[in-house]
Amino acid sequence: MKKFFTENLILKILSVFLAILTWIVVMNVEDPVKTRTIAGIKVEILNEDVITGQNQVYTVTEGQLISVKVSGPRTMVDSLKSTDFTATADFQDISQANSVPINVELTEYANQQKITISEKSNNTMRLSVEALVDQEYPVKVKYLGAMPENYVIGQSNPQITSITVNAPESVHNEIESVCAAVDVTNATEDFDSSSEIRIYTRNGVELAQPDNNVTPSVQTILIQNIVYYTKKVPIICGSVDSDGKNVSVSGISLSQDSVQIMGKKNVLDAVEHIYINSENLKVDGQENQTTKEYTWEELLPEGVYINEDTTGLTITIATEDIIQKSFDMEVKDIGIKNIPDGMDASIENTGSITVTVEGADALVRALDISQIAASVSMQGSSPGITQARVELQLPEGVTQVETTYVNVKLTLKETETLEQSTSTVTTATVTAETTTVMENETTQEETTQISDSREEQ
């Protein structure tokens, strides 16, 4: 085997080389036919004014790029590129189905005689044709950039409030808004802007106007922009009167207890709160609650505006029926205060008295006699028996209905003082007399002792 490959090696190599060279010569001399597919050939549109001249637009749905299968001499076919072909669709030949025949040929005339185009990927270009429609849209203002803290655009006044957009009907179906873009970066004072019109779809995508056959009636508009200062302030409600009806106001609630307002800064600096005058609030008396609604225009001072998404304020006033209740109170539990100096006081009545109170239903029903303190005041009274008014100490919201009296006796403390003084004087006199007798007895005893002493001597 080794001998087979090694014997006459040079001759064998030379034979292979000559064979290959012969094949190359034959191939170049004969140049056999070859078939090849060439892709990416762009189709040129001719006479598009056949459609556009009738206020219509078109969209190519199929056949914008095609490929062709060509046959011819191998050397020529191998050298062909997509740019060597011219593909055209003449809109003058458009059919009722909106399709246009595609014609393809080689650009070089010399090659046209030797190359055959045997097949095309698309024989026709298919179109979607729509009429251009005018439709009017309101102009909304779209703000770009960031304003300083506590500053907002209070109002923007476009010179034109609506514009007409010319576009295919399918594009109109996608349009969400037509906006004028305003740059508000660092704005703290009123300013005017020349703003570009921008058109947005429902997905928030901005339409590239020329690419989508969209033409607005104007490209820019002038806008006057008013800049306001903003802050949050509390809402305060005055007390509510029941207006003489037999009810008691048990609570007041607001739909919100603060509000974000805006206006010129010098105006807002003077606004600390929004006050609701209680004179405008009256309870119904027939229902357990009364509702009052206000618009912000009614509540806000001149030059101050709302800066949040609420339409107004609702006030709800809850009420309860006023009822009466009577209690039996022991006289011994009634206190006496403000007794004049030098006097004693005592209540002459015995047993119990009846007191009546009134107030909101829930308060009165929950009230117990142990929660009621009672007293009479004797300030400015004279000795003797006096009718004194019983005063009740009641929880807030509960009042005494009828005045109740008890008889109080006032007596002077002088009799007791006189007896004590007389007793003291008597005691002092007896003590003095006793002392004198004792002194006399002592003197007599001493005299007797002296006499006896002399006699002994």
One Martini backbone bead per residue (centre of mass of N, CA, C, O) as a GRO file, in nm:
protein
  457
    1MET     BB    1   0.060   0.062  -0.022
    2LYS     BB    2   0.301   0.248   0.009
    3LYS     BB    3   0.399   0.202  -0.281
    4PHE     BB    4   0.156   0.333  -0.429
    5PHE     BB    5   0.219   0.634  -0.311
    6THR     BB    6   0.542   0.655  -0.381
    7GLU     BB    7   0.527   0.586  -0.664
    8ASN     BB    8   0.541   0.834  -0.879
    9LEU     BB    9   0.465   1.108  -0.727
   10ILE     BB   10   0.509   1.336  -0.934
   11LEU     BB   11   0.315   1.231  -1.152
   12LYS     BB   12   0.061   1.234  -0.979
   13ILE     BB   13   0.055   1.538  -0.910
   14LEU     BB   14   0.056   1.633  -1.208
   15SER     BB   15  -0.212   1.504  -1.285
   16VAL     BB   16  -0.399   1.657  -1.093
   17PHE     BB   17  -0.330   1.942  -1.191
   18LEU     BB   18  -0.418   1.896  -1.492
   19ALA     BB   19  -0.713   1.834  -1.425
   20ILE     BB   20  -0.792   2.098  -1.298
   21LEU     BB   21  -0.708   2.284  -1.532
   22THR     BB   22  -0.897   2.160  -1.736
   23TRP     BB   23  -1.164   2.225  -1.589
   24ILE     BB   24  -1.132   2.532  -1.590
   25VAL     BB   25  -1.116   2.570  -1.894
   26VAL     BB   26  -1.386   2.444  -1.965
   27MET     BB   27  -1.566   2.624  -1.793
   28ASN     BB   28  -1.477   2.897  -1.936
   29VAL     BB   29  -1.554   2.819  -2.220
   30GLU     BB   30  -1.852   2.707  -2.172
   31ASP     BB   31  -2.033   2.841  -1.950
   32PRO     BB   32  -2.265   2.740  -1.772
   33VAL     BB   33  -2.575   2.713  -1.651
   34LYS     BB   34  -2.739   2.922  -1.395
   35THR     BB   35  -2.927   2.921  -1.086
   36ARG     BB   36  -3.063   3.215  -0.901
   37THR     BB   37  -3.133   3.393  -0.595
   38ILE     BB   38  -3.248   3.737  -0.559
   39ALA     BB   39  -3.256   3.965  -0.298
   40GLY     BB   40  -3.372   4.293  -0.208
   41ILE     BB   41  -3.572   4.428  -0.411
   42LYS     BB   42  -3.672   4.743  -0.479
   43VAL     BB   43  -3.980   4.901  -0.525
   44GLU     BB   44  -4.086   5.128  -0.756
   45ILE     BB   45  -4.290   5.411  -0.768
   46LEU     BB   46  -4.545   5.506  -0.999
   47ASN     BB   47  -4.778   5.740  -1.011
   48GLU     BB   48  -4.898   5.832  -0.710
   49ASP     BB   49  -5.108   6.062  -0.796
   50VAL     BB   50  -5.348   5.876  -0.844
   51ILE     BB   51  -5.399   5.893  -0.529
   52THR     BB   52  -5.305   6.171  -0.398
   53GLY     BB   53  -5.486   6.351  -0.598
   54GLN     BB   54  -5.756   6.231  -0.421
   55ASN     BB   55  -5.714   6.257  -0.112
   56GLN     BB   56  -5.506   6.016  -0.067
   57VAL     BB   57  -5.376   5.723   0.091
   58TYR     BB   58  -5.099   5.488   0.127
   59THR     BB   59  -5.021   5.135   0.194
   60VAL     BB   60  -4.780   4.895   0.194
   61THR     BB   61  -4.847   4.541   0.243
   62GLU     BB   62  -4.714   4.429  -0.038
   63GLY     BB   63  -4.408   4.446  -0.233
   64GLN     BB   64  -4.152   4.628  -0.157
   65LEU     BB   65  -3.998   4.355  -0.150
   66ILE     BB   66  -3.802   4.138  -0.364
   67SER     BB   67  -3.754   3.830  -0.543
   68VAL     BB   68  -3.536   3.649  -0.779
   69LYS     BB   69  -3.512   3.418  -1.052
   70VAL     BB   70  -3.212   3.326  -1.224
   71SER     BB   71  -3.071   3.269  -1.561
   72GLY     BB   72  -2.730   3.175  -1.667
   73PRO     BB   73  -2.434   3.244  -1.683
   74ARG     BB   74  -2.234   3.185  -1.430
   75THR     BB   75  -2.059   3.442  -1.433
   76MET     BB   76  -2.306   3.638  -1.431
   77VAL     BB   77  -2.478   3.536  -1.197
   78ASP     BB   78  -2.258   3.565  -0.968
   79SER     BB   79  -2.245   3.899  -1.012
   80LEU     BB   80  -2.515   3.956  -0.907
   81LYS     BB   81  -2.733   4.217  -0.782
   82SER     BB   82  -2.996   4.397  -0.660
   83THR     BB   83  -2.896   4.668  -0.811
   84ASP     BB   84  -2.929   4.530  -1.113
   85PHE     BB   85  -3.231   4.595  -1.057
   86THR     BB   86  -3.562   4.686  -1.184
   87ALA     BB   87  -3.844   4.782  -0.984
   88THR     BB   88  -4.198   4.828  -1.070
   89ALA     BB   89  -4.500   5.036  -0.979
   90ASP     BB   90  -4.784   5.129  -1.159
   91PHE     BB   91  -5.065   5.318  -1.061
   92GLN     BB   92  -5.215   5.303  -1.341
   93ASP     BB   93  -5.256   4.970  -1.281
   94ILE     BB   94  -5.468   4.970  -1.080
   95SER     BB   95  -5.690   4.797  -0.903
   96GLN     BB   96  -5.979   4.740  -0.726
   97ALA     BB   97  -5.783   4.571  -0.513
   98ASN     BB   98  -5.517   4.730  -0.479
   99SER     BB   99  -5.328   4.631  -0.724
  100VAL     BB  100  -4.983   4.607  -0.857
  101PRO     BB  101  -4.778   4.550  -1.098
  102ILE     BB  102  -4.459   4.389  -1.129
  103ASN     BB  103  -4.156   4.510  -1.275
  104VAL     BB  104  -3.863   4.323  -1.398
  105GLU     BB  105  -3.518   4.433  -1.463
  106LEU     BB  106  -3.230   4.481  -1.605
  107THR     BB  107  -3.023   4.746  -1.627
  108GLU     BB  108  -2.843   4.596  -1.822
  109TYR     BB  109  -2.880   4.532  -2.151
  110ALA     BB  110  -2.671   4.308  -2.204
  111ASN     BB  111  -2.792   4.109  -1.987
  112GLN     BB  112  -3.086   4.066  -2.098
  113GLN     BB  113  -2.996   3.846  -2.324
  114LYS     BB  114  -2.870   3.625  -2.092
  115ILE     BB  115  -3.090   3.683  -1.876
  116THR     BB  116  -3.336   3.506  -1.680
  117ILE     BB  117  -3.657   3.573  -1.547
  118SER     BB  118  -3.843   3.316  -1.391
  119GLU     BB  119  -3.901   3.451  -1.091
  120LYS     BB  120  -4.133   3.590  -0.846
  121SER     BB  121  -4.238   3.659  -0.524
  122ASN     BB  122  -4.389   3.916  -0.658
  123ASN     BB  123  -4.631   4.034  -0.889
  124THR     BB  124  -4.760   4.225  -0.662
  125MET     BB  125  -4.879   4.521  -0.523
  126ARG     BB  126  -5.014   4.594  -0.208
  127LEU     BB  127  -5.286   4.805  -0.093
  128SER     BB  128  -5.377   5.076   0.133
  129VAL     BB  129  -5.665   5.282   0.100
  130GLU     BB  130  -5.717   5.630   0.204
  131ALA     BB  131  -5.882   5.887   0.323
  132LEU     BB  132  -5.858   6.216   0.389
  133VAL     BB  133  -5.923   6.371   0.713
  134ASP     BB  134  -6.099   6.616   0.884
  135GLN     BB  135  -6.025   6.709   1.234
  136GLU     BB  136  -6.127   6.832   1.541
  137TYR     BB  137  -5.923   6.965   1.817
  138PRO     BB  138  -5.842   7.017   2.123
  139VAL     BB  139  -5.621   7.213   2.312
  140LYS     BB  140  -5.366   7.092   2.501
  141VAL     BB  141  -5.157   7.117   2.786
  142LYS     BB  142  -4.806   7.040   2.800
  143TYR     BB  143  -4.575   6.984   3.053
  144LEU     BB  144  -4.229   7.079   3.083
  145GLY     BB  145  -4.068   7.010   3.349
  146ALA     BB  146  -3.963   7.190   3.654
  147MET     BB  147  -4.082   7.342   3.925
  148PRO     BB  148  -4.082   7.504   4.189
  149GLU     BB  149  -4.158   7.492   4.496
  150ASN     BB  150  -4.502   7.582   4.526
  151TYR     BB  151  -4.538   7.584   4.211
  152VAL     BB  152  -4.790   7.664   3.956
  153ILE     BB  153  -5.008   7.619   3.697
  154GLY     BB  154  -5.311   7.781   3.689
  155GLN     BB  155  -5.302   7.894   3.380
  156SER     BB  156  -5.386   7.833   3.026
  157ASN     BB  157  -5.391   8.050   2.722
  158PRO     BB  158  -5.472   7.985   2.421
  159GLN     BB  159  -5.504   8.140   2.119
  160ILE     BB  160  -5.586   7.844   2.039
  161THR     BB  161  -5.834   7.591   2.113
  162SER     BB  162  -5.834   7.474   1.809
  163ILE     BB  163  -5.769   7.212   1.563
  164THR     BB  164  -5.683   7.081   1.244
  165VAL     BB  165  -5.666   6.739   1.126
  166ASN     BB  166  -5.488   6.571   0.870
  167ALA     BB  167  -5.598   6.229   0.816
  168PRO     BB  168  -5.640   5.923   0.840
  169GLU     BB  169  -5.885   5.743   0.979
  170SER     BB  170  -5.702   5.541   1.137
  171VAL     BB  171  -5.549   5.767   1.287
  172HIS     BB  172  -5.787   5.901   1.430
  173ASN     BB  173  -5.851   5.642   1.603
  174GLU     BB  174  -5.562   5.691   1.770
  175ILE     BB  175  -5.624   5.964   1.874
  176GLU     BB  176  -5.615   6.140   2.189
  177SER     BB  177  -5.423   6.408   2.152
  178VAL     BB  178  -5.375   6.769   2.140
  179CYS     BB  179  -5.068   6.942   2.198
  180ALA     BB  180  -4.903   7.196   2.392
  181ALA     BB  181  -4.577   7.267   2.457
  182VAL     BB  182  -4.452   7.355   2.793
  183ASP     BB  183  -4.190   7.520   2.948
  184VAL     BB  184  -4.154   7.527   3.328
  185THR     BB  185  -3.875   7.585   3.406
  186ASN     BB  186  -3.841   7.794   3.682
  187ALA     BB  187  -4.129   7.905   3.723
  188THR     BB  188  -4.263   8.225   3.901
  189GLU     BB  189  -4.391   8.367   3.649
  190ASP     BB  190  -4.544   8.502   3.415
  191PHE     BB  191  -4.583   8.361   3.071
  192ASP     BB  192  -4.486   8.327   2.734
  193SER     BB  193  -4.552   8.083   2.460
  194SER     BB  194  -4.414   7.896   2.189
  195SER     BB  195  -4.595   7.611   2.084
  196GLU     BB  196  -4.578   7.286   2.002
  197ILE     BB  197  -4.736   7.053   1.816
  198ARG     BB  198  -4.876   6.750   1.964
  199ILE     BB  199  -4.938   6.401   1.885
  200TYR     BB  200  -5.139   6.147   2.053
  201THR     BB  201  -5.194   5.842   2.151
  202ARG     BB  202  -5.344   5.608   2.356
  203ASN     BB  203  -5.033   5.511   2.435
  204GLY     BB  204  -4.850   5.787   2.434
  205VAL     BB  205  -4.766   5.826   2.140
  206GLU     BB  206  -4.586   6.007   1.924
  207LEU     BB  207  -4.650   6.147   1.624
  208ALA     BB  208  -4.505   6.134   1.317
  209GLN     BB  209  -4.634   6.331   1.094
  210PRO     BB  210  -4.514   6.258   0.811
  211ASP     BB  211  -4.516   5.937   0.850
  212ASN     BB  212  -4.859   5.957   0.906
  213ASN     BB  213  -5.015   6.171   0.743
  214VAL     BB  214  -4.991   6.431   0.939
  215THR     BB  215  -5.181   6.754   0.943
  216PRO     BB  216  -5.174   7.042   1.089
  217SER     BB  217  -5.294   7.366   1.071
  218VAL     BB  218  -5.076   7.402   1.299
  219GLN     BB  219  -4.751   7.412   1.467
  220THR     BB  220  -4.797   7.681   1.639
  221ILE     BB  221  -4.864   7.843   1.962
  222LEU     BB  222  -4.989   8.085   2.173
  223ILE     BB  223  -4.919   8.113   2.535
  224GLN     BB  224  -5.072   8.197   2.842
  225ASN     BB  225  -4.906   8.194   3.163
  226ILE     BB  226  -5.011   8.123   3.500
  227VAL     BB  227  -4.856   8.178   3.813
  228TYR     BB  228  -4.870   7.993   4.121
  229TYR     BB  229  -4.921   7.961   4.451
  230THR     BB  230  -4.898   7.691   4.705
  231LYS     BB  231  -5.122   7.554   4.972
  232LYS     BB  232  -5.207   7.422   5.291
  233VAL     BB  233  -5.529   7.439   5.462
  234PRO     BB  234  -5.748   7.464   5.701
  235ILE     BB  235  -6.080   7.367   5.814
  236ILE     BB  236  -6.329   7.577   5.968
  237CYS     BB  237  -6.603   7.532   6.198
  238GLY     BB  238  -6.862   7.653   6.332
  239SER     BB  239  -7.105   7.665   6.534
  240VAL     BB  240  -7.425   7.503   6.587
  241ASP     BB  241  -7.757   7.583   6.565
  242SER     BB  242  -8.087   7.462   6.636
  243ASP     BB  243  -8.306   7.690   6.603
  244GLY     BB  244  -8.519   7.595   6.847
  245LYS     BB  245  -8.510   7.309   6.826
  246ASN     BB  246  -8.570   6.974   6.965
  247VAL     BB  247  -8.240   6.971   6.944
  248SER     BB  248  -7.905   6.828   6.930
  249VAL     BB  249  -7.572   6.881   6.868
  250SER     BB  250  -7.337   6.600   6.831
  251GLY     BB  251  -7.205   6.666   6.535
  252ILE     BB  252  -6.920   6.750   6.310
  253SER     BB  253  -6.855   6.685   5.960
  254LEU     BB  254  -6.600   6.662   5.711
  255SER     BB  255  -6.485   6.566   5.402
  256GLN     BB  256  -6.254   6.779   5.483
  257ASP     BB  257  -5.979   6.943   5.679
  258SER     BB  258  -5.838   7.023   5.401
  259VAL     BB  259  -5.669   7.247   5.152
  260GLN     BB  260  -5.559   7.310   4.825
  261ILE     BB  261  -5.415   7.614   4.729
  262MET     BB  262  -5.422   7.905   4.498
  263GLY     BB  263  -5.205   8.191   4.414
  264LYS     BB  264  -5.092   8.468   4.488
  265LYS     BB  265  -4.861   8.506   4.727
  266ASN     BB  266  -4.973   8.768   4.868
  267VAL     BB  267  -5.252   8.634   4.916
  268LEU     BB  268  -5.174   8.360   5.066
  269ASP     BB  269  -5.028   8.486   5.316
  270ALA     BB  270  -5.329   8.571   5.441
  271VAL     BB  271  -5.397   8.256   5.444
  272GLU     BB  272  -5.473   8.020   5.714
  273HIS     BB  273  -5.787   7.965   5.654
  274ILE     BB  274  -6.110   7.803   5.629
  275TYR     BB  275  -6.422   7.958   5.697
  276ILE     BB  276  -6.735   7.852   5.841
  277ASN     BB  277  -7.029   7.993   5.871
  278SER     BB  278  -7.280   7.919   6.104
  279GLU     BB  279  -7.520   8.089   5.981
  280ASN     BB  280  -7.543   7.871   5.731
  281LEU     BB  281  -7.619   7.661   5.966
  282LYS     BB  282  -7.897   7.432   5.964
  283VAL     BB  283  -8.116   7.238   6.116
  284ASP     BB  284  -8.386   7.042   6.061
  285GLY     BB  285  -8.530   6.836   6.304
  286GLN     BB  286  -8.631   6.561   6.139
  287GLU     BB  287  -8.343   6.459   6.143
  288ASN     BB  288  -8.034   6.311   6.242
  289GLN     BB  289  -7.930   6.466   5.974
  290THR     BB  290  -7.737   6.728   5.812
  291THR     BB  291  -7.673   6.847   5.477
  292LYS     BB  292  -7.396   7.045   5.339
  293GLU     BB  293  -7.316   7.213   5.033
  294TYR     BB  294  -7.006   7.328   4.879
  295THR     BB  295  -6.840   7.540   4.695
  296TRP     BB  296  -6.536   7.685   4.649
  297GLU     BB  297  -6.643   7.963   4.563
  298GLU     BB  298  -6.792   8.014   4.841
  299LEU     BB  299  -6.520   7.979   5.036
  300LEU     BB  300  -6.323   8.142   4.873
  301PRO     BB  301  -6.139   8.388   4.830
  302GLU     BB  302  -6.032   8.634   4.657
  303GLY     BB  303  -5.777   8.492   4.453
  304VAL     BB  304  -5.867   8.195   4.531
  305TYR     BB  305  -5.781   7.850   4.453
  306ILE     BB  306  -5.811   7.539   4.356
  307ASN     BB  307  -5.555   7.242   4.396
  308GLU     BB  308  -5.773   7.002   4.343
  309ASP     BB  309  -5.977   6.699   4.294
  310THR     BB  310  -6.241   6.891   4.388
  311THR     BB  311  -6.574   7.030   4.399
  312GLY     BB  312  -6.618   7.018   4.726
  313LEU     BB  313  -6.806   7.059   5.034
  314THR     BB  314  -6.911   6.846   5.313
  315ILE     BB  315  -7.161   6.881   5.568
  316THR     BB  316  -7.224   6.701   5.877
  317ILE     BB  317  -7.512   6.706   6.098
  318ALA     BB  318  -7.560   6.580   6.410
  319THR     BB  319  -7.859   6.468   6.585
  320GLU     BB  320  -8.064   6.503   6.887
  321ASP     BB  321  -8.292   6.453   7.101
  322ILE     BB  322  -8.467   6.629   7.346
  323ILE     BB  323  -8.481   6.537   7.691
  324GLN     BB  324  -8.645   6.442   7.993
  325LYS     BB  325  -8.552   6.410   8.355
  326SER     BB  326  -8.629   6.265   8.673
  327PHE     BB  327  -8.521   6.312   9.021
  328ASP     BB  328  -8.458   6.171   9.339
  329MET     BB  329  -8.344   6.371   9.620
  330GLU     BB  330  -8.174   6.386   9.894
  331VAL     BB  331  -8.147   6.627  10.130
  332LYS     BB  332  -7.878   6.528  10.273
  333ASP     BB  333  -7.714   6.574   9.979
  334ILE     BB  334  -7.728   6.876  10.033
  335GLY     BB  335  -7.541   7.149  10.008
  336ILE     BB  336  -7.372   7.419  10.191
  337LYS     BB  337  -7.296   7.754  10.091
  338ASN     BB  338  -7.202   8.062  10.186
  339ILE     BB  339  -7.182   8.110  10.493
  340PRO     BB  340  -7.212   8.329  10.711
  341ASP     BB  341  -7.058   8.478  10.949
  342GLY     BB  342  -7.174   8.357  11.261
  343MET     BB  343  -7.324   8.107  11.126
  344ASP     BB  344  -7.585   7.874  11.095
  345ALA     BB  345  -7.687   7.583  10.886
  346SER     BB  346  -8.011   7.438  10.787
  347ILE     BB  347  -8.223   7.196  10.664
  348GLU     BB  348  -8.573   7.158  10.703
  349ASN     BB  349  -8.607   6.948  10.521
  350THR     BB  350  -8.734   6.628  10.424
  351GLY     BB  351  -8.622   6.368  10.249
  352SER     BB  352  -8.726   6.456   9.922
  353ILE     BB  353  -8.651   6.571   9.590
  354THR     BB  354  -8.733   6.710   9.268
  355VAL     BB  355  -8.547   6.680   8.963
  356THR     BB  356  -8.499   6.844   8.636
  357VAL     BB  357  -8.373   6.742   8.314
  358GLU     BB  358  -8.190   6.830   8.002
  359GLY     BB  359  -8.108   6.669   7.675
  360ALA     BB  360  -7.953   6.456   7.515
  361ASP     BB  361  -8.052   6.149   7.490
  362ALA     BB  362  -7.785   5.993   7.563
  363LEU     BB  363  -7.707   6.163   7.813
  364VAL     BB  364  -7.965   6.135   7.989
  365ARG     BB  365  -7.986   5.821   7.995
  366ALA     BB  366  -7.686   5.796   8.131
  367LEU     BB  367  -7.784   5.937   8.378
  368ASP     BB  368  -7.706   5.965   8.728
  369ILE     BB  369  -7.760   6.060   9.052
  370SER     BB  370  -7.449   6.028   9.131
  371GLN     BB  371  -7.372   6.269   8.911
  372ILE     BB  372  -7.532   6.466   9.105
  373ALA     BB  373  -7.472   6.783   9.232
  374ALA     BB  374  -7.589   6.959   9.531
  375SER     BB  375  -7.680   7.311   9.617
  376VAL     BB  376  -7.668   7.594   9.843
  377SER     BB  377  -7.686   7.952   9.872
  378MET     BB  378  -7.616   8.202  10.155
  379GLN     BB  379  -7.552   8.453  10.026
  380GLY     BB  380  -7.684   8.734  10.193
  381SER     BB  381  -7.817   8.613  10.437
  382SER     BB  382  -8.044   8.590  10.701
  383PRO     BB  383  -8.171   8.524  10.980
  384GLY     BB  384  -8.348   8.231  10.941
  385ILE     BB  385  -8.589   8.144  10.707
  386THR     BB  386  -8.491   8.022  10.375
  387GLN     BB  387  -8.532   8.027  10.035
  388ALA     BB  388  -8.345   7.795   9.839
  389ARG     BB  389  -8.170   7.728   9.557
  390VAL     BB  390  -8.114   7.448   9.367
  391GLU     BB  391  -7.793   7.347   9.259
  392LEU     BB  392  -7.666   7.187   8.964
  393GLN     BB  393  -7.414   6.953   8.872
  394LEU     BB  394  -7.360   6.912   8.525
  395PRO     BB  395  -7.312   6.792   8.244
  396GLU     BB  396  -7.234   6.856   7.942
  397GLY     BB  397  -7.555   6.922   7.786
  398VAL     BB  398  -7.691   6.961   8.071
  399THR     BB  399  -8.002   7.083   8.212
  400GLN     BB  400  -8.205   7.270   8.412
  401VAL     BB  401  -8.547   7.315   8.420
  402GLU     BB  402  -8.633   7.344   8.724
  403THR     BB  403  -8.691   7.518   9.011
  404THR     BB  404  -8.559   7.433   9.335
  405TYR     BB  405  -8.664   7.439   9.681
  406VAL     BB  406  -8.539   7.517  10.015
  407ASN     BB  407  -8.528   7.521  10.364
  408VAL     BB  408  -8.322   7.757  10.548
  409LYS     BB  409  -8.147   7.779  10.856
  410LEU     BB  410  -8.042   8.070  11.040
  411THR     BB  411  -7.790   8.110  11.300
  412LEU     BB  412  -7.649   8.239  11.566
  413LYS     BB  413  -7.336   8.224  11.765
  414GLU     BB  414  -7.371   8.416  12.036
  415THR     BB  415  -7.494   8.244  12.279
  416GLU     BB  416  -7.258   8.052  12.316
  417THR     BB  417  -7.052   8.279  12.382
  418LEU     BB  418  -7.186   8.395  12.642
  419GLU     BB  419  -7.182   8.138  12.813
  420GLN     BB  420  -6.875   8.105  12.801
  421SER     BB  421  -6.809   8.380  12.938
  422THR     BB  422  -6.964   8.341  13.208
  423SER     BB  423  -6.814   8.087  13.295
  424THR     BB  424  -6.538   8.223  13.310
  425VAL     BB  425  -6.602   8.442  13.525
  426THR     BB  426  -6.696   8.257  13.754
  427THR     BB  427  -6.438   8.096  13.777
  428ALA     BB  428  -6.258   8.340  13.845
  429THR     BB  429  -6.402   8.427  14.111
  430VAL     BB  430  -6.369   8.166  14.270
  431THR     BB  431  -6.066   8.161  14.256
  432ALA     BB  432  -6.017   8.431  14.404
  433GLU     BB  433  -6.159   8.364  14.673
  434THR     BB  434  -5.994   8.119  14.747
  435THR     BB  435  -5.726   8.266  14.758
  436THR     BB  436  -5.799   8.463  14.993
  437VAL     BB  437  -5.867   8.256  15.212
  438MET     BB  438  -5.592   8.116  15.206
  439GLU     BB  439  -5.433   8.366  15.286
  440ASN     BB  440  -5.574   8.420  15.561
  441GLU     BB  441  -5.509   8.148  15.694
  442THR     BB  442  -5.204   8.180  15.678
  443THR     BB  443  -5.180   8.437  15.853
  444GLN     BB  444  -5.310   8.325  16.112
  445GLU     BB  445  -5.109   8.096  16.155
  446GLU     BB  446  -4.857   8.269  16.180
  447THR     BB  447  -4.954   8.435  16.437
  448THR     BB  448  -4.985   8.198  16.635
  449GLN     BB  449  -4.690   8.101  16.620
  450ILE     BB  450  -4.568   8.365  16.743
  451SER     BB  451  -4.717   8.362  17.019
  452ASP     BB  452  -4.614   8.089  17.117
  453SER     BB  453  -4.314   8.169  17.117
  454ARG     BB  454  -4.325   8.396  17.333
  455GLU     BB  455  -4.437   8.231  17.575
  456GLU     BB  456  -4.192   8.044  17.597
  457GLN     BB  457  -3.998   8.286  17.668
   0.00000   0.00000   0.00000
